[in-house]
Amino acid sequence: MSWINNLYVIYQKLDATGCGEVKHEILEAQINGCNNGGIYFLVLQQLMRIKKDKANIYELIKGEVESYIQYGAHTYMN
């Protein structure tokens, strides 16, 4: 699964659980990444903030975030 597919599932879960503000924060990072050419890394940074600051929400999307990280580690670190 690609990182963008993981991101889509994360958005769905956040919508389904009423976490629109968190979704907006991630979308903002994604939009800023489009302008700066670093979508993956800006979204990753936002996901790590959620992990640190909003652990209860992170637990809802943990599997997709871990897949997102693994995809990036495999793709961008090799």
Residue, then its C-alpha position, 0 to 999 in steps of 0.5 A: m500500500s502506498w503512503i497516500n493510500n495510508l493517508y486516505v485511510i487516516y482521513q477516513k478514520l478521523d472523519a468517522t470519529g469526529c476528529g476533523e480538527v486533527k484531519h485539518e492539521i494533517l491536510e494543512a501539512q499536505i497542502n504546504g508540502c505541495n508548495n514546498g515539494g515535501i508532502y510526505f515529510l511534512v505529513l510525517q512531521q504532523l503525524m509524529r506531533i499527533k503521536k506525541d500530543k494526542a495519543n488517544i487519536y493516534e491510537l485510532i490511526k496507529g496502524e496506518v501511521e506505522s505503514y506510512i512510516q514503513y513505506g517512507a523508510h523503504t522508499y526514501m531511505n534506500 
